[in-house]
Amino acid sequence: MSGLLRPQAAPDWLAGLVAACGRTTPDDVPFRRRPGDHGREAAVVLLFGDDDAAGPDIVLTERAADMRSHAGQAAFPGGGLEPADGTGLDGLVTAGLRETEEEIGADPAGIVPLTTLPPLTIPVSGFAVTPVITYWAAPGPIGVVDPAETAAVVRVPLAELTDPAHRFTVTSPGGYQGPAFTVRGLLVWGFTAGVLSWVLDLAGWTVPWERSDVRDLGEAWARRHEGEAIR
C-alpha cells in the first residue's frame, strides 16, 4: 500500500468503492496486459467530489481537437510517470496528482488519494495505466490550463453517468465494441468509458441499462454536440 493512500478518509458514499477496489486483482481488470508487455507506466486520477447542488460527481476532460493522439476524446486527468515522481505506487500517485494540477489547475493539497485499481493496458499505446481513486476534500477552482492539450474540464454528476438514458454501446468497422456515455456534451468511450463502467459496477452504482442499444461510433462521434441523447 502506498504511503500516500488514505482509504480511511473516504466519505460514506465512496467507502463501498474503496473497499471493492481493495479486493480487485490483476485478473479482474477489463483491459488485460498482453504477455511480455512492459508499457510505460502512467496514472490517471478519478477525482470524485460532492457538489452541493448536483451531488457526487467526477471530473472529466476533453482533449484538444488537434492532439496527436486521442484528439477530442473524453479522459481523466493524468499522464506518464516521470523520474522526478519517484517509483512504485507512491510515484504513480504523485504523477497522477502532478498531471491533474498541470491539466486542470486542481490544487493537490485539497485532493485525498484513497486507493488504486490494478494497472490497465491501453492497447493502442501500450501504456500501463494505474487509476488512482481520489476524493476532492477541499474543492477549488479548476479549468483549462493549456488549450493546446485540453479543450474542456467538466464536473459530471454521478446521477447522470448512471442514468440509463445516457448509456449505450458503440461499435466501429474495425471491430471495436465497448461501453459509452453521453454526458454534459461529451461522448465518453474507449478506455475512459471502460474504467467508468467498471467503477460503477464495483461501487454498486450501476442502474440497469439497454445493452442491446448499439450505435456506430463514427455517427455518434459526428453528432456528439447535438445533445445528450445521441442516436
C-alpha positions as CSV (number, residue, x, y, z in Angstrom):
1,M,0.0,0.0,0.0
2,S,1.3,3.4,-0.9
3,G,2.1,5.8,1.9
4,L,0.2,8.5,0.1
5,L,-3.1,6.5,0.1
6,R,-5.7,7.1,2.8
7,P,-8.6,4.7,2.3
8,Q,-10.0,5.5,5.7
9,A,-10.6,9.1,4.6
10,A,-13.3,8.2,2.1
11,P,-16.7,9.8,2.7
12,D,-19.5,7.3,3.3
13,W,-20.7,7.4,-0.3
14,L,-17.3,6.5,-1.6
15,A,-16.5,3.8,1.0
16,G,-18.0,1.0,-0.9
17,L,-16.0,1.7,-4.0
18,V,-12.8,2.0,-2.0
19,A,-13.5,-1.4,-0.3
20,A,-14.2,-3.0,-3.6
21,C,-11.0,-1.6,-5.2
22,G,-9.1,-3.2,-2.3
23,R,-10.5,-6.6,-3.3
24,T,-9.6,-6.4,-7.0
25,T,-6.6,-8.3,-8.5
26,P,-4.9,-8.0,-11.9
27,D,-7.1,-10.9,-13.1
28,D,-10.2,-8.8,-12.6
29,V,-9.3,-5.9,-14.9
30,P,-11.3,-5.5,-18.1
31,F,-8.2,-4.5,-20.1
32,R,-5.6,-7.3,-20.0
33,R,-1.9,-6.7,-20.2
34,R,-0.5,-8.7,-23.1
35,P,2.2,-11.4,-22.3
36,G,5.6,-9.7,-22.2
37,D,4.1,-6.2,-22.5
38,H,6.1,-3.8,-20.4
39,G,4.5,-0.5,-21.4
40,R,5.5,2.9,-19.9
41,E,3.8,3.4,-16.5
42,A,1.2,6.1,-16.2
43,A,-1.6,7.2,-13.8
44,V,-5.0,8.7,-14.2
45,V,-6.9,10.4,-11.4
46,L,-10.5,9.7,-10.8
47,L,-11.3,12.9,-9.0
48,F,-14.6,12.4,-7.1
49,G,-16.2,15.4,-5.5
50,D,-19.5,16.4,-3.9
51,D,-21.3,19.4,-5.4
52,D,-23.9,21.0,-3.1
53,A,-26.4,21.3,-5.9
54,A,-25.8,18.3,-8.1
55,G,-24.5,15.7,-5.6
56,P,-21.5,13.5,-6.0
57,D,-19.6,13.9,-9.3
58,I,-16.4,13.1,-11.1
59,V,-14.1,15.3,-13.2
60,L,-13.6,14.6,-16.9
61,T,-11.6,16.5,-19.5
62,E,-12.0,16.8,-23.3
63,R,-8.7,16.5,-25.1
64,A,-7.9,19.3,-27.6
65,A,-9.1,18.5,-31.1
66,D,-5.6,18.8,-32.7
67,M,-3.8,16.5,-30.3
68,R,-1.6,13.9,-32.0
69,S,-3.3,11.0,-30.1
70,H,-6.9,10.6,-28.8
71,A,-7.8,14.0,-30.1
72,G,-11.2,15.3,-28.8
73,Q,-11.8,12.3,-26.6
74,A,-13.1,12.5,-23.0
75,A,-10.4,11.5,-20.5
76,F,-9.4,11.5,-16.9
77,P,-6.6,13.9,-15.9
78,G,-3.3,12.1,-15.7
79,G,-0.2,11.1,-17.6
80,G,3.1,9.3,-17.7
81,L,5.4,8.7,-14.8
82,E,8.5,11.0,-14.8
83,P,11.8,10.3,-13.0
84,A,11.1,13.2,-10.5
85,D,7.8,11.5,-9.4
86,G,9.6,8.6,-7.8
87,T,9.0,4.9,-8.1
88,G,6.4,2.4,-7.2
89,L,2.8,3.2,-6.2
90,D,3.8,6.4,-4.5
91,G,5.5,7.6,-7.7
92,L,2.3,6.8,-9.7
93,V,0.1,8.7,-7.2
94,T,2.5,11.6,-7.3
95,A,2.5,11.6,-11.1
96,G,-1.3,11.5,-11.2
97,L,-1.7,14.5,-8.9
98,R,1.0,16.4,-10.7
99,E,-0.6,15.9,-14.1
100,T,-4.0,16.8,-12.6
101,E,-2.6,20.1,-11.4
102,E,-0.9,20.7,-14.8
103,E,-4.0,19.9,-16.8
104,I,-7.0,21.3,-14.8
105,G,-5.3,23.5,-12.1
106,A,-6.6,21.4,-9.2
107,D,-4.5,22.0,-6.0
108,P,-3.1,18.6,-4.9
109,A,-3.3,19.8,-1.3
110,G,-7.1,19.5,-1.5
111,I,-7.1,16.0,-3.0
112,V,-7.0,12.9,-0.9
113,P,-5.7,9.8,-2.7
114,L,-7.8,6.9,-1.4
115,T,-6.9,3.7,-3.3
116,T,-5.9,2.4,-6.7
117,L,-7.1,-0.1,-9.2
118,P,-4.6,-2.6,-10.8
119,P,-2.8,-1.3,-13.9
120,L,-4.7,-1.4,-17.2
121,T,-3.1,-1.5,-20.6
122,I,-4.3,0.8,-23.3
123,P,-4.0,-1.5,-26.4
124,V,-3.2,1.3,-28.9
125,S,-0.4,3.0,-26.9
126,G,0.7,0.1,-24.7
127,F,0.7,2.4,-21.6
128,A,0.3,0.5,-18.3
129,V,-2.2,2.9,-16.6
130,T,-3.0,2.9,-12.9
131,P,-6.3,4.5,-12.0
132,V,-6.0,6.4,-8.7
133,I,-9.3,6.9,-6.8
134,T,-9.3,10.2,-5.0
135,Y,-11.6,12.4,-3.0
136,W,-11.7,16.2,-3.6
137,A,-11.9,17.1,0.1
138,A,-11.3,20.8,-0.5
139,P,-12.6,21.8,-3.9
140,G,-11.1,24.8,-5.6
141,P,-11.2,26.5,-9.0
142,I,-10.5,24.2,-12.0
143,G,-10.4,24.8,-15.7
144,V,-8.4,24.5,-18.9
145,V,-4.7,25.3,-18.2
146,D,-3.3,24.7,-21.7
147,P,-5.8,24.9,-24.6
148,A,-3.3,23.1,-26.8
149,E,-3.8,20.0,-24.6
150,T,-7.3,20.4,-23.1
151,A,-10.5,21.7,-24.7
152,A,-12.8,21.5,-21.6
153,V,-12.9,20.4,-18.0
154,V,-16.3,19.1,-16.8
155,R,-17.7,18.0,-13.4
156,V,-20.1,15.2,-14.3
157,P,-22.7,14.3,-11.7
158,L,-22.7,10.5,-10.9
159,A,-26.5,10.7,-11.3
160,E,-26.1,11.5,-15.0
161,L,-23.5,8.8,-15.5
162,T,-25.7,6.1,-14.0
163,D,-28.9,7.3,-15.9
164,P,-29.7,4.6,-18.4
165,A,-30.7,7.3,-20.9
166,H,-27.0,8.3,-21.1
167,R,-25.6,4.8,-21.6
168,F,-25.2,2.6,-24.7
169,T,-22.6,0.5,-26.6
170,V,-20.5,1.8,-29.5
171,T,-19.0,-0.3,-32.3
172,S,-16.8,0.5,-35.2
173,P,-15.9,-1.2,-38.5
174,G,-12.5,-2.1,-37.2
175,G,-14.2,-4.5,-34.7
176,Y,-14.1,-2.3,-31.6
177,Q,-17.1,-2.6,-29.3
178,G,-17.4,-1.1,-25.8
179,P,-19.5,1.0,-23.4
180,A,-20.2,4.6,-24.0
181,F,-21.8,7.6,-22.2
182,T,-23.2,10.9,-23.4
183,V,-22.9,13.5,-20.6
184,R,-22.5,17.2,-20.5
185,G,-21.8,17.4,-24.2
186,L,-19.1,14.7,-24.0
187,L,-19.1,11.4,-25.9
188,V,-17.2,9.1,-23.5
189,W,-15.9,5.9,-24.9
190,G,-12.8,3.7,-25.1
191,F,-10.5,3.4,-22.1
192,T,-12.3,6.1,-20.1
193,A,-15.7,4.6,-20.6
194,G,-14.4,1.2,-19.8
195,V,-12.9,2.4,-16.5
196,L,-16.1,4.3,-15.6
197,S,-18.3,1.3,-16.3
198,W,-16.0,-0.9,-14.2
199,V,-16.0,1.6,-11.3
200,L,-19.8,2.0,-11.4
201,D,-20.1,-1.8,-11.2
202,L,-17.6,-2.1,-8.3
203,A,-19.3,0.6,-6.3
204,G,-22.8,-0.9,-6.8
205,W,-24.0,2.3,-8.6
206,T,-24.9,0.7,-11.9
207,V,-28.5,1.1,-12.9
208,P,-29.7,-1.5,-15.5
209,W,-29.4,0.0,-19.0
210,E,-30.2,-1.2,-22.5
211,R,-27.1,-3.1,-23.5
212,S,-28.7,-4.0,-26.9
213,D,-28.6,-0.3,-27.8
214,V,-25.6,-0.5,-30.1
215,R,-24.6,2.6,-32.1
216,D,-22.0,3.3,-34.7
217,L,-19.0,5.1,-33.2
218,G,-18.5,7.3,-36.2
219,E,-22.0,8.6,-36.3
220,A,-22.1,9.1,-32.5
221,W,-18.8,11.0,-32.7
222,A,-20.0,13.2,-35.5
223,R,-23.2,14.1,-33.6
224,R,-21.6,14.4,-30.1
225,H,-22.5,18.1,-29.7
226,E,-26.1,17.8,-30.9
227,G,-27.5,16.9,-27.4
228,E,-27.3,14.3,-24.7
229,A,-29.4,11.6,-26.5
230,I,-27.0,10.9,-29.4
231,R,-28.7,8.4,-31.7
